Amino acid sequence: MEHRQRLLLPLLISFIFLLLFTTNTRSSSPDSDLQALLSLKSFISKDPLGALSSWNTLDSSTTLNGTEGFCRWTGVTCSSSRLRPQRVTVLRLPGLGLIGTLSPHIGNLTRLGVLDLSNNKLEGEIPPSLASCSVLRNESTLFCL
């Protein structure tokens, strides 16, 4: 019985590492970028200028001239189209009168380097998931909430 328990412990530890690795891999993909952007839109209760009207799922995952669909959305800039898959690197939505809160899934934009949501009416806490955006620069001209 004791020998069996010794064998189960390394197997359990291996399973946990495998689970963590696959979960982390899934959360860092163009699909997770798409879901993070759609989640961000869903947390906006008012968009008086219709700035996020281009943010829809109809052609969001299709490509046009080598560009992911969501890379053409208002305020979204992605990595170079030569790099595959493309990832969101810049999100600029300043002064659009957006009202709501910031989605906790914004941290899934793991390649995000610039985030500008200044001059909107967003309330609540800054999601801890933003710590996952390891390339996010903390410069007053580049990172504004």
C-alpha positions in Angstrom: 0.0 0.0 0.0 2.8 2.5 0.9 4.6 1.6 -2.3 1.4 2.4 -4.3 1.1 5.8 -2.6 4.8 6.6 -3.5 4.0 5.9 -7.1 0.8 8.0 -7.1 2.5 11.2 -5.8 4.9 11.7 -8.8 2.0 10.9 -11.1 -0.2 13.5 -9.4 2.5 16.1 -9.5 3.1 15.4 -13.2 -0.6 15.7 -13.9 -0.8 19.1 -12.1 2.2 20.4 -14.2 0.6 19.2 -17.4 -2.7 20.8 -16.5 -1.0 24.2 -15.7 1.1 24.0 -18.9 -1.9 23.3 -21.2 -4.0 25.9 -19.4 -1.4 28.6 -19.8 -0.8 27.7 -23.5 -4.5 28.0 -24.2 -4.8 31.4 -22.6 -2.1 32.8 -24.8 -3.4 32.6 -28.3 -5.3 34.6 -30.9 -8.5 32.9 -29.8 -7.9 34.2 -26.2 -7.2 37.7 -27.7 -10.5 37.6 -29.4 -12.3 36.4 -26.3 -10.6 39.1 -24.2 -11.7 41.8 -26.6 -15.3 40.5 -26.7 -15.3 40.4 -22.9 -14.0 43.9 -22.7 -16.8 45.0 -25.0 -19.4 43.2 -22.9 -18.3 45.1 -19.8 -18.9 48.4 -21.5 -22.5 49.5 -20.7 -22.6 52.5 -22.9 -20.7 53.3 -26.1 -22.2 56.7 -27.1 -20.0 57.2 -30.2 -20.5 53.6 -31.4 -16.7 53.1 -31.3 -17.0 49.4 -30.6 -19.6 48.7 -33.3 -16.9 47.1 -35.4 -16.2 44.7 -32.6 -18.4 41.7 -33.6 -18.0 38.0 -34.0 -19.2 37.8 -37.6 -15.8 37.9 -39.2 -13.6 38.3 -36.2 -11.7 35.1 -36.6 -11.4 35.2 -40.4 -8.4 36.6 -42.1 -8.2 39.3 -44.8 -4.9 39.9 -46.5 -3.2 37.9 -43.8 -4.7 39.9 -41.0 -6.8 38.4 -38.1 -10.3 39.8 -38.2 -10.1 41.5 -34.8 -6.9 43.3 -35.9 -9.1 45.6 -38.1 -11.3 46.6 -35.1 -11.4 50.2 -33.9 -8.5 50.9 -31.5 -6.9 47.5 -31.9 -3.4 47.1 -33.4 -1.8 43.7 -33.8 1.7 42.4 -34.4 3.0 42.4 -37.9 1.0 40.4 -40.4 4.2 38.6 -41.3 4.2 37.1 -37.9 1.7 34.2 -37.4 -0.4 34.1 -35.5 -1.1 37.8 -35.0 -1.6 39.0 -31.5 -3.0 42.2 -30.0 -0.1 44.5 -29.1 -1.9 47.9 -28.8 -5.3 48.8 -27.5 -6.1 52.6 -27.9 -9.6 53.8 -27.0 -9.1 57.2 -25.6 -11.8 59.9 -25.2 -14.7 57.8 -26.6 -17.1 58.3 -23.7 -17.1 54.6 -22.9 -19.0 53.8 -19.7 -18.6 50.6 -17.7 -15.9 48.6 -16.0 -12.7 46.9 -17.2 -13.1 43.2 -18.0 -11.0 40.9 -15.8 -10.1 39.0 -19.0 -8.0 41.8 -20.4 -5.0 40.1 -18.9 -5.4 37.4 -21.6 -3.9 40.0 -24.0 -0.5 38.7 -23.1 1.3 40.5 -25.9 -0.3 43.9 -25.1 2.4 46.6 -24.9 0.2 49.7 -25.0 -3.1 50.3 -23.3 -4.8 53.7 -23.5 -8.4 54.0 -22.1 -7.9 57.5 -20.9 -10.8 60.1 -20.8 -13.6 57.5 -20.6 -15.9 56.8 -17.7 -14.6 53.4 -16.6 -15.1 52.5 -12.9 -14.0 49.8 -10.6 -10.6 48.2 -9.9 -7.8 47.6 -12.3 -8.0 43.8 -12.9 -5.1 41.9 -11.3 -5.0 39.9 -14.6 -3.2 42.9 -16.2 -0.1 41.5 -14.4 -0.1 38.8 -17.1 0.6 41.4 -19.7 4.4 41.1 -19.2 5.2 43.5 -22.1 2.9 46.2 -21.0 4.9 49.4 -20.6 4.3 51.7 -17.7 4.9 55.1 -19.2 2.4 57.9 -18.7 2.1 58.5 -22.4 1.7 54.8 -23.3 -0.3 53.4 -20.4 -3.4 55.3 -19.5 -6.5 54.1 -17.7 
